[in-house]
Amino acid sequence: MKQLIEPFSEILPKALNDLHVEAQFHQKAHGCGAYSFTDGAGLFALCQVAKPKRILELGCGYGYTCVSMAWGLPDVHIDTIDADIEHVKLACENIEKLEMAKQIKVHCGYFDDVIEKLNKNYDLVFFDGYEPSLALLKKLTKKLNDNGLLVCANVALASRENQKNIREMLDRKPLSISEVSLEKGATLVSIKHIS
């Protein structure tokens, strides 16, 4: 899969580049923790190659990453979660502006609370909240279909010990860390193997 992703790495449609710039401007102006994911091209490429039908995103922020994952995949459905009401509103506006509202459903609430209400499994789960917890990553693993991808950002925000524990968890059966990574290795991609 790594060889398939590399040719896409610098390709990102203009509308997505523009949204990324807007997201960065919002973060600076708002002074919030909604930092824009820095490897939208890699995330876009990963989805173009994997072609997931169902995606769960934790941390929609400005809507940039969910739109990047859905772009060019008309059959994909994304459930994205954020607890910040302002970010939910902005994400909904951006999703609507780019005519992707039929593909992307934004849920307002805390990750654990919303996940409990989603009675679905996913081909790709993207964690882009603050520091990932082991308990939440275990829940997300259960939400993955066989051969699904668990994409985990912000591992570096954890303590050194927790980083080690997170990496071990993402590389423990039924998961294994893929050779594909995003954000120059800062975001890990694990594959859930057939149980």
HELIX and SHEET records of a PDB file:
HELIX    1   1 LYS A    2  ILE A    5  1                                   4    
HELIX    2   2 GLU A    6  PHE A    8  5                                   3    
HELIX    3   3 LYS A   14  HIS A   30  1                                  17    
HELIX    4   4 GLY A   40  ALA A   50  1                                  11    
HELIX    5   5 TYR A   64  ALA A   70  1                                   7    
HELIX    6   6 ILE A   85  LYS A   97  1                                  13    
HELIX    7   7 PHE A  111  LYS A  117  1                                   7    
HELIX    8   8 LEU A  134  LYS A  142  1                                   9    
HELIX    9   9 VAL A  155  LEU A  157  5                                   3    
HELIX   10  10 ARG A  160  LEU A  170  1                                  11    
HELIX   11  11 GLU A  183  GLY A  185  5                                   3    
SHEET    1   A 7 ILE A 104  CYS A 108  0                                        
SHEET    2   A 7 HIS A  77  ASP A  82  1                                        
SHEET    3   A 7 ARG A  54  LEU A  58  1                                        
SHEET    4   A 7 TYR A 122  PHE A 127  1                                        
SHEET    5   A 7 LEU A 144  CYS A 152  1                                        
SHEET    6   A 7 THR A 187  LYS A 192 -1                                        
SHEET    7   A 7 LEU A 175  LEU A 182 -1                                        
END                                                                             
